[in-house]
Amino acid sequence: QRFDWSLLQGQPLDNVLLAGGLAADNCVQAAQVGCAGLDFNSGVESQPGIKDARLLASVFQTLRAY
């Protein structure tokens, strides 16, 4: 179950990192929340603990287009 990011509205987010389940399919929505940063882990892994360069590139390409 994903966290309801709308619960963060109205909260000070200048020192908050948003983490958990972030991937290319939701990174723009995550960026729109307005946190200081985004922490990508499992959403860019090909298997637990192994980052996938293609998934990382997809995230960065999506964010750059945003």
RAQUI-V34759 format. One record per backbone hydrogen bond with DSSP energy under -1.0 kcal/mol. CO is the residue of the C=O (numbers start at 1). NH is the residue of the N-H. Records with the same first field share a line. If there is no record, write none. Layout:
BEGIN
CO=NH ; NH
END
This chain:
BEGIN
3=5
4=7
5=8
6=9
8=11
13=16 ; 36
16=36 ; 37
18=39
23=26 ; 27
26=30
27=31
28=32
30=33
31=34
37=18
41=44
42=45
44=52
47=50
50=46
52=56
53=57
54=58
55=59
56=60
57=61
58=62
59=63
60=64
61=65
62=66
END
